[in-house]
Amino acid sequence: MPSAFHQWLESPLIKAPLPVPVILLIAPLIWLLFRRTWRELDAEAHRYRIDWVAKDRWDPRPAVAFAILALVLTMQEYYGGRHFYESIIRPWLAAHQAGLVGKVFKLAKYDELFGYAWWAFARIFGYVFVPLPLWKLMFPRDSLLDMGLRIRGLWRHAWIYVLCLAVVVPSMLIVARQPDFGNYYPFYKLSSRSWLDLALWEVMYFGQFFALELFFRGWLLGALRKNLGSGAIFAMVVPYCMIHYGKPYLEANGAIIAGVVLGSLSLRTRSIYSGFLVHITVALAMDLLALSHRHALPKILIAP
C-alpha cells in the first residue's frame, strides 16, 4: 500500500508543479559547476560567428543539424516502434524461423524481446548511422572524433560522474516509489522470467543508450556548439525531453535537468562516456528497483 506521503505526492495539485521548485533549487548548483564551460563556449561561438560574418558567408551547419534531427526522430516515431514490428518485422521472422536463431529463440517465446530488439536497432541505426555519415558527407573537414568520441581527460572528470550519481540516486529512490514507475519499468515485461531475459534486454537497452548519448550529446552538440555556444545545450534539451513523453511524469521532467547536466559535462570533457556511464547506471538501477518492488527479480537462469 502506498504511504500517506506518496498518496499526497500523487495529487495533481502537488505533482504537476513539483518540477518547477526542484529545477529552481538545482539550477544554481548546475550554474556553479558549469559556468566557466558555458562562458568558454559562448566566447568560442562569438569568435566563430565574427569570422563567418567577416567572410560574408553563411554557415549551414545549424540548419542541416536541425533538419537531420527532425528527420531521425520522425523516422523513429513512425518506423521504430511496435506497430511497424508487428506489421512488417514479425511476419518476416515467422517466415524465417527455420534458422539457428529461430530454433534457439523461438518467436512464440521471445516475441516481445524481438520487438524490443527492433526498437533498439531502430534507435541505434537512426542515432548513429544516419547523422554521422550524412554529416561527414556534407562537412568532410569536420572530425567525428570531436563529437564526443575522444577518451582523453575522461578520468580527470570522473568526480563529476560521482557527483551526478550522488544527486540522481536519492531522486531516483523517491521516484521509484511512484505507482507509475513500478508499472513502467523494465520496458521488457518478461525480464523477470529469467536472468537470460533480463541480460539480453539490458544489453539492448545499454546499446541504445550509447547511441542516444552519441546522437544528442555527441553529434548534435558537436554540430551546434561553434554557432550557438552554450545555447546548443539548451537547444538539445528540448527534443531530448520530448522523447521522454509517455514515461512517468517526474522522469520526463527530470530529463530537462539531466539533459543540461549531461550536455554540459559532454562539452566540458569533449566526451560522451561519462554521460553514458551515468545513463546506464541509473537505467539498470531503475529496472532492478522496479523488479524488486514487485518482488519479480528473476529466480532462474534460462526460462524453460
C-alpha positions in Angstrom: 0.0 0.0 0.0 1.3 3.5 -0.8 2.3 5.6 2.2 0.5 8.8 3.1 3.4 10.7 1.7 3.3 9.0 -1.7 -0.5 9.4 -1.9 0.0 13.1 -1.2 2.7 13.3 -3.8 0.4 11.7 -6.4 -2.1 14.6 -6.0 -2.1 16.6 -9.3 -2.1 19.9 -7.4 1.3 18.7 -5.9 2.8 16.6 -8.6 2.1 18.9 -11.6 4.0 22.0 -10.4 6.6 20.0 -8.3 9.4 20.1 -11.0 9.4 23.9 -11.0 10.8 24.4 -7.5 13.1 21.4 -7.9 14.6 22.9 -11.1 14.9 26.3 -9.4 16.7 24.6 -6.5 19.1 22.7 -8.6 19.8 25.4 -11.2 22.3 27.4 -9.1 24.4 24.2 -8.4 24.4 23.4 -12.2 25.5 27.0 -12.9 28.3 26.8 -10.3 29.6 23.6 -11.8 29.5 24.6 -15.5 29.5 28.4 -15.6 33.1 28.5 -16.8 32.4 25.9 -19.5 29.4 28.0 -20.7 31.4 31.2 -20.9 34.2 29.5 -22.8 31.6 28.0 -25.3 30.0 31.4 -25.8 33.3 33.1 -26.3 34.3 30.5 -28.9 31.0 30.8 -30.7 31.3 34.6 -30.7 34.7 34.4 -32.4 33.4 31.8 -34.8 30.4 33.9 -35.9 32.5 37.0 -36.4 34.8 35.0 -38.7 31.9 33.9 -40.8 30.4 37.4 -41.0 33.8 38.8 -42.0 33.9 36.3 -44.8 30.4 37.4 -45.8 29.3 33.7 -45.7 26.5 31.7 -44.1 27.3 28.6 -42.1 24.7 25.9 -42.9 25.6 23.6 -40.0 22.7 24.6 -37.6 20.1 24.3 -40.4 21.5 20.9 -41.5 21.7 19.6 -37.9 18.1 20.6 -37.0 16.8 19.1 -40.3 18.6 15.8 -39.6 17.4 15.9 -36.0 13.8 16.2 -37.2 14.2 13.5 -39.8 15.7 11.0 -37.4 13.1 11.5 -34.7 10.2 11.4 -37.2 11.6 8.1 -38.8 11.9 6.5 -35.4 8.4 7.6 -34.3 6.7 6.0 -37.4 9.0 3.1 -38.2 10.9 2.3 -35.0 8.1 1.1 -32.8 5.8 -1.8 -32.0 3.3 -1.2 -34.9 6.0 -1.5 -37.6 7.4 -4.6 -35.8 4.0 -6.3 -35.7 3.1 -5.4 -39.3 6.4 -6.0 -41.1 9.2 -7.5 -38.9 7.2 -10.2 -37.1 5.8 -11.7 -40.3 9.3 -11.8 -41.7 10.6 -13.5 -38.6 7.8 -16.0 -38.7 8.7 -17.0 -42.2 12.4 -17.5 -41.3 12.1 -19.5 -38.1 13.9 -22.5 -39.5 17.4 -20.9 -39.0 19.6 -21.4 -36.0 18.5 -18.2 -34.3 14.9 -19.3 -34.7 15.5 -22.7 -33.2 17.1 -21.2 -30.1 15.0 -18.1 -29.7 11.6 -19.2 -30.8 9.2 -16.4 -31.9 6.4 -17.6 -29.7 8.6 -17.5 -26.6 10.6 -14.3 -27.4 8.1 -12.3 -29.4 8.2 -9.3 -27.0 12.0 -9.4 -26.8 12.3 -9.4 -30.7 10.0 -6.4 -30.6 12.4 -4.5 -28.4 15.3 -5.8 -30.4 13.8 -4.0 -33.4 13.2 -0.9 -31.2 16.8 -0.9 -30.1 18.1 -1.4 -33.7 15.9 1.4 -35.0 17.4 3.8 -32.3 21.0 2.7 -32.9 20.6 3.0 -36.7 18.8 6.3 -36.5 21.1 7.9 -33.9 24.4 6.7 -35.4 24.2 5.5 -39.0 22.0 8.3 -40.3 23.5 11.5 -38.8 27.2 10.7 -38.8 27.6 9.6 -42.4 25.4 12.4 -43.6 27.4 14.9 -41.7 30.7 13.6 -42.9 29.4 13.7 -46.4 28.3 17.3 -46.2 31.2 18.6 -44.0 34.2 16.3 -44.7 36.6 18.6 -42.8 34.7 18.1 -39.5 36.2 15.4 -37.3 33.7 12.9 -35.9 36.1 12.2 -33.0 35.3 15.8 -31.9 31.7 14.8 -31.5 32.2 13.3 -28.1 34.2 10.2 -29.0 37.6 11.3 -27.5 38.7 9.5 -24.3 41.4 11.9 -23.2 40.6 13.7 -20.0 37.8 11.3 -19.1 39.3 10.1 -15.8 40.2 13.7 -14.8 36.5 14.5 -14.7 35.4 11.3 -13.0 34.4 13.2 -9.9 31.6 14.9 -11.8 30.2 11.4 -12.7 30.2 10.5 -9.0 28.6 13.9 -8.1 25.9 13.3 -10.7 25.1 9.9 -9.2 25.1 11.4 -5.7 22.3 13.8 -6.9 20.4 11.4 -9.1 20.3 8.3 -6.8 18.3 9.9 -4.0 15.8 11.4 -6.5 15.6 8.0 -8.2 14.7 6.3 -4.9 11.9 8.8 -4.4 10.6 8.4 -7.9 10.9 4.6 -7.7 8.1 4.6 -5.1 5.6 6.1 -7.5 3.0 3.6 -8.8 3.6 4.5 -12.5 7.3 3.9 -12.1 6.8 0.3 -10.8 4.4 -0.5 -13.6 6.6 1.1 -16.3 10.0 -0.5 -15.8 11.5 -2.5 -17.2 10.1 -1.9 -20.6 10.5 -5.6 -21.4 7.9 -7.1 -19.1 9.3 -10.6 -19.3 12.6 -9.5 -17.8 11.5 -11.3 -14.6 11.2 -14.6 -16.4 14.9 -15.5 -16.3 18.3 -13.9 -15.9 18.9 -14.6 -19.6 15.8 -12.5 -20.5 17.0 -9.7 -18.2 20.6 -9.8 -19.5 19.5 -9.7 -23.2 17.2 -6.8 -22.5 19.9 -4.8 -20.7 22.4 -5.4 -23.5 19.9 -3.9 -26.0 19.0 -1.1 -23.5 22.6 -0.2 -23.0 23.3 -0.2 -26.7 20.6 2.3 -27.5 21.7 4.4 -24.6 25.2 4.7 -26.1 23.6 5.6 -29.5 21.4 8.2 -27.7 24.3 9.8 -26.0 26.3 9.9 -29.3 23.3 11.5 -31.0 22.3 14.1 -28.5 25.4 14.8 -26.5 27.9 13.9 -29.2 26.8 14.7 -32.7 24.1 17.3 -32.1 26.2 19.3 -29.6 29.3 19.0 -31.8 27.3 20.3 -34.8 25.8 23.3 -32.9 28.4 24.4 -30.3 30.5 26.6 -32.6 27.5 28.6 -33.7 25.3 28.5 -30.6 27.8 28.3 -27.8 26.2 27.3 -24.5 22.8 27.7 -26.2 23.5 24.4 -28.0 23.0 22.6 -24.7 19.6 24.1 -24.1 18.5 23.6 -27.8 19.4 19.9 -27.4 17.4 19.6 -24.2 14.1 20.4 -25.9 14.0 17.3 -28.2 15.7 15.2 -25.5 12.9 16.0 -23.1 10.3 15.3 -25.7 11.5 11.8 -26.4 10.6 11.0 -22.8 6.9 11.8 -23.3 4.9 8.8 -22.3 7.3 7.9 -19.5 6.4 8.7 -15.9 5.8 12.5 -15.4 8.6 13.2 -13.0 11.1 11.3 -15.1 10.2 13.3 -18.2 10.8 16.5 -16.2 14.0 15.0 -14.8 15.2 14.7 -18.4 15.4 18.5 -18.5 17.9 18.6 -15.7 19.7 15.5 -16.9 20.0 17.0 -20.4 21.6 20.2 -19.2 24.0 18.4 -16.9 25.0 15.7 -19.3 25.2 18.1 -22.2 27.4 20.5 -20.2 29.5 17.6 -19.0 30.0 16.3 -22.6 31.2 19.7 -23.8 33.4 20.2 -20.8 35.1 16.8 -21.2 34.7 16.6 -25.0 33.4 13.1 -24.4 30.1 11.3 -24.1 31.4 8.4 -22.0 30.7 10.0 -18.6 27.1 10.7 -19.6 26.8 7.1 -21.0 28.0 5.7 -17.7 25.6 7.8 -15.7 22.7 6.8 -18.0 23.3 3.1 -17.9 24.0 3.1 -14.1 20.7 4.8 -13.5 18.8 2.7 -16.1 20.0 -0.6 -14.6 19.2 0.6 -11.1 15.7 1.7 -12.1 15.0 -1.7 -13.7 16.3 -3.6 -10.8 14.4 -1.4 -8.3 11.1 -1.8 -10.2 11.5 -5.6 -10.3 12.5 -5.7 -6.7 9.5 -3.6 -5.6 7.2 -6.0 -7.4 9.1 -9.0 -5.9 9.8 -10.0 -9.5 13.6 -10.4 -9.8 14.4 -13.5 -11.8 14.9 -16.8 -10.0 16.2 -19.0 -12.8 19.0 -18.7 -15.3 17.1 -19.7 -18.5 13.3 -19.9 -18.9 12.1 -23.4 -19.9 
